[in-house]
Amino acid sequence: MVNNYVSRLLERRLKKGGRILLYGRRKTGKTTLVRKALGDWNYFYVNLDGSFYDSESDVSFSWTQFKRILEKEENIIIDEFHRAPDNFFAFIHAGRGPKNLVLITSTLHYFRKFVEGGEAPLLGLFLPIMVPLLRPVELLAHFKPRTKEEFEKLVLYQEPWAVGKSLESILLSALDFSTSLIHSAFTEEGITIGERYFHILQAVAIGKYRPSEISSYLFSHNLLPKDNPALIMKYLDNLVRTGFLERIEVFGTKKHLYRHSSPVVELAFYLNGKYAFYEIGRSANFGLKVLKERIPYFMERFIERLLVDLFGGRSAKVFEPEIDVLLLEFRKPKVVAEVKWREKLSVENVKRVETKLASFNAKRKILIVPYSEEIPETDLEVWDINTMVRKARTSISRDIRI
């Protein structure tokens, strides 16, 4: 369960065969997913020099040698395909090669030159599928948590490498994982990484969501010549391109906020930015205490992603009134929700939530709590752990039958 968990929906799609292009940030389980689903296919990895490596035989092939394999074999997987020589793309563009071919890349932007635009050699030839972090709907359906503590672990399990590990183990390795991931992703995308990127990630982790706030943070650390948001926009764009930050619209305005995509990466930068956790070697118990305090915040984001899984729409932020989850369909509210994970709700608390959500003309108005039997009577939809697990399992079962 720990190392073999992969997306059931993507596994099923892969087994149908055809020409598929999987892309996504590093460490999202793409290679594990493909090799588990297509264990009898021929797997090759493209080295930095453009040669094709067969791990089973421990042999690397030149393009001339590999072309013969493409012409002879039926089912082939090529990992980090974007490193392949131009001859490979010309070969595929000409309609040659196996009909069952899966390409994998750990870039989120660079690879698009092969599939978008009039001169793209792979345009229209492959079904592109993004492999994100593990989806809340699949985590809930797979692990079926019964208690608040079991549910909370799934927040960090969105990072595939963290699945099954203890909270202490995840905490202690989070910064090393994050910095290694950032360096490898930026190298693959051809972006030179510097100190400003790490300070931006730290600023966002500690609550500086607006470009003006991030700019002020960098200026205060002597990383900008002046406090000007325009000076950091290319850095923010690169962090969004590489999948480390999300750009979220502010409802009813033309403004945007930035936030972390990965809860584990965010936790690492929060611990270091707020408490110098890794720099001064604070104890794991201290880190666990901080994580416990941050869980309600992480839970809001996890629930938001779950509701996107279930209902569709796109996430937005709203401040008047400030609510935990807002999903839009086109420009109109579709789902609004409040997440009350730690509080014991009184009748007055529930009435305040009702009043807040009533200000939105949304199809669904939901109150999320760990255990619904503790909640006073309300006209809102009340979802608890059991509700969310049940809806996740129903959604997965329905999707798998398609």
N, C-alpha and C positions, 0 to 999 in steps of 0.2 A: 504493500500500500504506500510505503514511503517513497520509494524510488520509481515505482512502475505506474504512478498515477498520471494519466494523460487525458486530454479532452476526448470524451466519447463521441461527441458530434464531429470533430475534425477527423478522428480515427475512422469513423464510418464513411466520411466523404472521400478520404484517401483510398479506401479499399475499392471504391468504384472505378479507380483508374483514370486514365486520360492524362492530359498535360496540365499540371498544377504548379503554381509558383507560390511558395510559402515565404513570407517575410515577417520580420519583427525584431525587436530589440534582443540583444544577446541574453542568454539564460532564461528564455521563456519556454524552453522544452521542445523546440522545433525538431531537432535531430532525434531526440528520444521518441517523440511522437511518431515520426515517420518510420524509424527503424522498428518500432514495436508494431505499427500497423502493417508495414510492408517488409516483414522480416526475410522473405525469400527473394526480394529484389536485389539488384546489384548496386552497392553503395560506393560512391567515390567522393573524395574531398579535394577541392581545388587549393593547391598550395599558393603561397604568396608569389612564387615565380611563374604561376600559370599552368603548372603541371597537374596531372590528375592522379590522386593517390588512392590506392586500393588497400584499406587497412587489413583486409582478410589475408591477402598475399604479401602485404608489406612491400608493394612495388609502386613506383610512380611512373606514369606514362606521359610521353610528349603528346602534343596535339595530333601529330600524324598517327601515332599508335592508338590514341584514344578514339580517333575517328573510325577506325576499323571496329572497335567495340560498339560504338553507337550504331553502326550499320548492321551489326550481327545480333546484338542482344535485344530482348523484348522489353524488359522492365528495368529502368535505370533511375537512380537518385543521384543528384549532383549537389553537394553541399558547398556553400559560399561560391555559387556559380558566377557571381559578378567579377571574380578574379580571373575568369577564363580568358584566353586570347581572343582577339577579334574574329579569327577563323571559325571559332565555335559558334558565334552568333550569326555569322554569314551562313554557316551550314544549316542551322535551325531555321533561319529566315527563308532559306530556299526550300523548306518543306521536307527536309531529310531527317533521319533519326527515328527512334522508336515512338510509337503512338502513346505509350505509357511512360511518361517522363516527369519526374518531380524535381523542381529546382528549389533550393533553399538559400536564403541570404540573411545575414544578421545586420543588414543596413535597413534603415527606415526611409531614407531619402535618396542616397546615391544610386541605388538600383533602378530608380524610376527612369533614368535615362534610357534603359533598355526596353521599357514598356509603355512610355508615354511620349507623345509627339510624333510628327510625321516621319522622322528618320529613325524611330526606335525599332531595333531589329526584332524584338519579340512582341511588338504591338498586336494584340488580338489573338495571339497564338496560345496563350496560357490563361487559366483561371487564377487570378491573384487572390490569395487568402492571407489576411494578417493574423499572426499568432500573438495575441496580447498576453498580459498577465492572466493567471487562472481566473476564470469568471466566477463571481459569487454564486450564481445559479448552479454551476456544476460542482463547486465545493460543497454547497449545502446538500445537494442530491447525493453526493458521494459519501460524505462523512456523517450526515444525519445527526448533528449535535442535539443533545437533549438539555444541557445546562448552559447557563450564561458563560461559564468559564470555557466550555468546549466551543461555543460559538465564537468567542473572542479570539481564539487561536487562529481561526480561519482568516481573520483580517491579515495576518502576516503570511499565511499560507498562500496568499495570492502570488507571492514569489515562489515559483516551482522548486527552487533549491531549498527553500525553508520547510517544505512539507514534511511533517513527521518529526521535525527537530523540536527540542525543548525551547521555551522562551529564552532561557538563559543562553543557550548556544546561539540562537539567532541574534540576540543582543550583542554578544561579545564579538561576533564575526561580521556584524552589519557594516561597519565602516570599511574594513578591508575589502569586503565584497563590493561595496558601492564604488570605491575609488578604482578598483581593478576594472569593474564594469564600465565606468565612465571613460577611462583611458583607452580600453580596447574598442569601445564604440566610436569614439572620436577618431581614433587612428584609422578604423575601417572606413569612416565617412570622409577621411581626408581633411579633418579639421584640427588645427593646432590648439591644444588645450592649455590654458594658463590659469593663474590664481583667481582671476575674475569669475570664471565659471564656478569654482568651488564656493566662493563667497556668495554668489547669486543663489546657489542651491541651499546654502546655509541661511541666507536671508529669508527665502521663501519658507523654509522649514520652521523658522521661529515666528512666522506670521506677517512677514512683509510681502503682501500679495500684489500690491499695485506697483507699476513701473517707477513711479515717483518715490515710493518707500524703498524699493530696491536700490535705486540710484543713490538716495541719501545714505543708505547703509554702506554701500561701496565707497562713497566719498568720505565717510567718517573713518573708514579703514585705509584711507590714502591710496585707493585703487582707481580713482577717477580724478582727472585734473579739475573738474568742477561738477557740481551737483546738477546733472542734466540727464533726464531719462532717455533722450535721443542717443546718448553714448552707449547705452546698454542694450538697445533693441536688437542688434545683430546677435548678441550673446543669447538673449531670450529666444530669438528665432531658432538658433542652433540647438538650444536645449529642448525646444518643442520638436524640431525636426528629428532629433535623435531619440525622442521618446521619454526624456527624463522629466519634462514639465508638460502640463496641460494648460491650454489657453481657454479660459471660461468667460463667456459674456456676462455682463451685468444687466439684468433684466430691465428693459425700458430705457436703456442708454446705448451709446455707441462705445462704451468703455469695456475693457477686459481685465480680468485678474489672471494670475498665474499660480499654479499649485503643483505639487509633486504628483507624479503618476504612480510611483511605488511607495507603499507604506513603509517598507523596510528601509529604503534609501532615505525617505523623509525622517524616519526615526533616528537613523544614524547621524544625519546632519543636525537634527534637533538636539540630540544628546550632546553633541560636540559644541554646537553653537551656543546653547543655553548653559551648559554645565561643564564644558571641556572634559566630557566623560572619558574619551579615549586618550586625550593628551596627558591628563594627570593620573590616569589609571584608576578611576573610581570603581567601587565594587559592583559586582553583578546585582547584588540586592538593591543598591541604589538605582541602578538602571531599571530593574523590575518595578520599583516604586514609581519611577517616572512614567514608565509604560502604562501602569495601572491608571495614573492620572490622565493620560492621553487617550485611553481607550474610547471614552465617549465621542471624542473628535474623530478618531479613526473609524468608529462604528458608523457615524453619519455618512462618511464617504463610501463605506462598504455597502450600506443600505441603498445609497443613491445608485451605485452600480448594479445592485440587485434589481432595483426597480426599472432601470434601463433595460436589463436583460428581459424582464417580464413584460414591460409595456412599450418599449421603444422610446423615442423622443431623444432630446439632447439636454444636457445639464446646463443650468444657469444659476447665477447667484442673485439674490434679492436682499436688500437691506431694510426696506420700509414696507411691511414689517419684515424683520429678519427671520427667515425660516430655514430649517435644516436641508430640505430637499425640494428642488423645483425642477421639473422636467417640462420642456416646451415641445409643442408640436407646431411646426412653423414658428410663429411668433407668439402663440397663445399658450397659457398654462395648461398642461395636460394632467400632471400629477403633482400634488403637494403633500409633503409629509413632515412630521416632527418625530425625532428620535429621542425618547426618554429612557436612557439605558440604566442610569444609576439612581435617579430620583424615585422616592416613594410618592406617588401622585395622589393628591387630595382632590376633592370635588372642585375646589377653586382652581387648582392647577389644570385640570382637564378643561374647565370652562375657558381658561385663557388660551389654551391650544385651539379650542373650537372657534373662538373669536378671531384668532390670528389666521387660521386656515380659511375661515369664511370670507375673508377679504379677497380671495382668489376664485375666479369662475373656472374651476378645474373639474375634470370628470371624476377624479379619484382624490379623496382627502383621507389620509391615513395617519394613524398614531401607532408608532412602533415601540414596543416594550418587550422585555424579556419574558414576562409571564402575565398573560391577559387576565387571569383570575384576580389579580390584585388591583385592577383598574375600575374606578367608579363607572356607572352607566353613562354612555355617550352615543351620539348619533354618528360619530366618526367610525370609519373602518378601523378596527383594532387588530393589529398583527403582532403575534408573539413568535417565539422561536419555532414552535410547532407549526404555526401557520406558514412561516417562511420556508421551512423544510418541505412541507406538503406542496406548496405552490412551485417550488424549485423542482421537485421530483415530477410533478405533473408536466411542467414545461419541458423538461428534458425528455420525458417519455414521448411527448407529442412530437418534438423535433426529430427524435430518432426514427419515428415511423414514417417521416416524410420521404 
